[in-house]
Each structure stands twice: as structure tokens, then as C-alpha cells.
Amino acid sequence: MNFRQLKYFVATAETGQVSRAATALSISQSSVTAAIRELETSLGTTLFLRTHHGMELTDAGRDLLTSAYAILSKVEEAQSLRHRNSGSSGTIRIAASYTVIGYFLPFHLDRLRRLHPNLDIRLFEQNRDSIEEGLLSDRFDIAVLLTSNISNPELDCETLMRSTRRLWVSSGHRFAHRTKVDFDDIAEEHYIMLTVDEAANTAMKYWSQQKVQPKVSLRTSSVEAVRSMVANGQGVAILSDMVYRPWSLEGKRIATVMTETPVPTMDVGLAWRRDAGFSPQMQLIYDYFRHAFNSPYAT
């Protein structure tokens, strides 16, 4: 067993597919597959069940995942010692939207606090309008949010990652075995519409370009509600890979399919007031995300 194998194993377990793990790690699919096979051989057990839906953890795989998280965390902590800058101090006020604070920021906040223990990070969860107003009125120094929603000319922003949106369906759904699904077919299904972070507005923008409209059976601000309803076969949804998890809270599998007509990505990044001078703390945050935003297992 080695560190590389554990990184690849965790990425595959989290994404549910070798292809997605390879994309997240910026390596080839064959490298991920080889690492998992090596790990299974060294442990003498099967870690994944290979299905047409992707990679499903076995009981042994679930046990290893818990240990792997602990190992990777300790290694990250040890490696951060050589980068730690105890001289970085002061206060930084960071605003973040709901989706970002729930699915993107936690790891990076923990890493920043370990790298810069004397930096006082003050975090505020706000909707986009409040974030924009707070940046312009100097209540916030910098924001991490969905840059694909920003249009205020008084703000500068920089996109850090683009998360692909796919159709979510239950594992037994008639679409689950397809490579792509067109909007005409999706419109025949009950549709679960997520509303948080202007998701409904974004969805209707790309639906408005179609000849059909979604048959919305529920509007909800809860990603977990969407996840559970889709997994239980009560509807379908189009959501981003960033919020995707292969399992619902009830332990039911969720499959994803690409749409025939591509939909816009969900873009995550930084925003700040255009005429704001960067303080040392703002520069530190900006530099960190520029180099590490998409490398959760970077060394």
C-alpha cells in the first residue's frame, strides 16, 4: 500500500467512477485502474464492485475508506508543516454562497487554518445579492461563490473550476443505461427543481432554449431532498458534479447521464470589489486558491 494508491482509491470512492476520479486528479483512467488493482492485490480483498453504473464500494472498501481519510489527513497535516507560515496574521472576511460553503469550502478552510494558524478567517454565508452588496460596501474582503451568476460591473471575479452538469436518475431508471439523453425525453419525467443559489433561474435559462419544458413536481432548496427523491425514483434532476454523490441518505444509488444538448457548467471562483486594493490577507487567500483550489489531495 502506498500514498498514491490511497489517493486514487478515495477519489474513485467519492466520485463513483474511474473516469471522474481521473479527471479530478488530472491523470489517466488507466493509472487509476492500475492503482486500485494494486491496492486490492496487496490487501487481498475486493474494494469495488464494477457495475454499469460505476464503482460501488464493498464492505471492505467502506472500511478502508474510513481509514484512508484518516491517513490522508495526517499526511496532509505533516506535509503542511514545511509550508506553514506562522507570520501570516490579521483578519480576512470571506463571504460564500450556500452551495460553495457546503460542497467546496470546508476542506480548504481547514487547510488554510493549518497553514496559517494566526490568520483570523471570518466566514459569512450569504446569497449572491447580499455578497455583492457586502463587497461593494466593504463588509467583506473577498467572496467565494458561483461566478457564473455574477454580472455586476463593479466587481472583478476569477473562475477557479467549472463543474459539469448532468442528469441525475435512480440506478434502475430507463435512462441509466444510456450515454446521453435529450430534453424531449427528460420533459416526460417528473422533474425535481433545486432553487438554492439561483439554481432554478439557471435551469430555466437552458430549458428556455428547448422546444419542451420540464414537468416540475417539486421545487426545493435542499440538495439532499433532490438526492433522495431521485434515488427513490420520484423524479430526475440536472445538477452539477460538485454536489453529486453516488448514494442518497437512504443508501440508494444515483446514476448520472449526459444531456444530448450540453448545459452550462456551474462555475466557482473568487470575487472582489474592482477598485479594492489587495491587503496581505486578501493576497494570501487569492494565491492559495489560485494554486490549490482544485487539488484536494495535493501534496
HELIX and SHEET records of a PDB file:
HELIX    1   1 PHE A    3  THR A   15  1                                  13    
HELIX    2   2 VAL A   18  LEU A   25  1                                   8    
HELIX    3   3 GLN A   29  LEU A   43  1                                  15    
HELIX    4   4 ASP A   59  SER A   80  1                                  22    
HELIX    5   5 TYR A   98  TYR A  103  1                                   6    
HELIX    6   6 LEU A  105  LEU A  115  1                                  11    
HELIX    7   7 ARG A  128  LEU A  136  1                                   9    
HELIX    8   8 THR A  147  ASN A  149  5                                   3    
HELIX    9   9 PHE A  183  ILE A  186  1                                   4    
HELIX   10  10 VAL A  196  GLU A  198  5                                   3    
HELIX   11  11 ALA A  199  TRP A  207  1                                   9    
HELIX   12  12 VAL A  223  ALA A  231  1                                   9    
HELIX   13  13 ASP A  241  VAL A  243  5                                   3    
HELIX   14  14 PRO A  280  ALA A  292  1                                  13    
SHEET    1   A 2 PHE A  48  THR A  51  0                                        
SHEET    2   A 2 GLY A  54  LEU A  57 -1                                        
SHEET    1   B 5 LEU A 119  GLU A 125  0                                        
SHEET    2   B 5 GLY A  90  ALA A  96  1                                        
SHEET    3   B 5 ILE A 142  LEU A 146  1                                        
SHEET    4   B 5 MET A 266  ARG A 273 -1                                        
SHEET    5   B 5 LEU A 155  SER A 163 -1                                        
SHEET    1   C 4 LYS A 180  VAL A 181  0                                        
SHEET    2   C 4 ILE A 254  THR A 259  1                                        
SHEET    3   C 4 ARG A 165  SER A 170 -1                                        
SHEET    4   C 4 ALA A 237  SER A 240 -1                                        
SHEET    1   D 2 HIS A 190  LEU A 194  0                                        
SHEET    2   D 2 LYS A 215  THR A 220  1                                        
END                                                                             
